[in-house]
Amino acid sequence: MFSSGNMDERIRMSMISDKNEVVVDLFAGIGYLLCRMAVYSKPEKIYACEINPVAYDYLAKTFC
């Protein structure tokens, strides 16, 4: 996930929503793409779903 090869996707995802949208990310991981989206697109609401408890803990620490 943290490779320089993902730069185009990170940029695209950071601008894909707007302030009037609700975003749902299934298999959100640690919020790798959601963090950028939350900062730059500022959607109305973000729902992040993650089954891996370790990844979920990091995700919760990022957004709480």
C-alpha positions as a printed Julia matrix, in Angstrom:
64×3 Matrix{Float64}:
   0.0    0.0    0.0
   2.73   2.47   0.82
   4.53   2.28  -2.5
   5.28   5.2   -4.78
   3.46   3.31  -7.54
   0.13   4.12  -5.86
   0.6    7.9   -6.16
  -1.91   8.33  -9.01
  -4.55   6.33  -7.15
  -4.0    8.27  -3.93
  -4.44  11.57  -5.77
  -7.54  10.31  -7.6
  -9.18   9.02  -4.43
  -8.46  12.22  -2.53
 -10.62  14.19  -4.98
 -13.31  11.65  -5.91
 -16.08  12.78  -3.53
 -17.54  16.09  -2.42
 -19.09  17.6    0.71
 -22.61  16.35  -0.17
 -21.72  12.66  -0.43
 -21.68   9.75   1.99
 -18.73   7.42   1.42
 -18.68   3.72   2.37
 -15.35   1.89   2.2
 -15.57  -1.87   2.6
 -12.23  -3.43   3.51
 -10.85  -0.02   4.53
  -7.66  -1.4    6.05
  -5.91   1.3    8.07
  -7.66   4.09   6.19
  -4.9    4.52   3.66
  -7.17   6.14   1.05
  -9.87   7.44   3.39
  -7.54   9.73   5.29
  -6.72  11.67   2.15
 -10.36  11.72   1.1
 -11.44  13.04   4.51
  -8.88  15.83   4.37
  -9.21  16.95   0.75
 -12.76  16.07  -0.37
 -14.47  16.48   3.01
 -17.49  14.23   2.34
 -20.52  14.63   4.58
 -19.98  11.23   6.25
 -17.52   8.35   5.92
 -18.27   4.75   6.92
 -15.17   2.56   7.06
 -15.57  -1.21   7.46
 -12.67  -3.45   8.42
 -12.72  -7.01   9.78
  -9.03  -7.26  10.72
  -8.84  -6.15  14.38
  -5.27  -4.83  14.14
  -6.04  -2.74  11.05
  -9.29  -1.59  12.68
  -7.39  -0.36  15.77
  -5.1    1.75  13.58
  -8.09   3.0   11.59
  -9.94   3.99  14.79
  -6.87   5.8   16.15
  -6.58   7.79  12.92
 -10.17   9.02  12.87
 -11.0    9.3   16.59
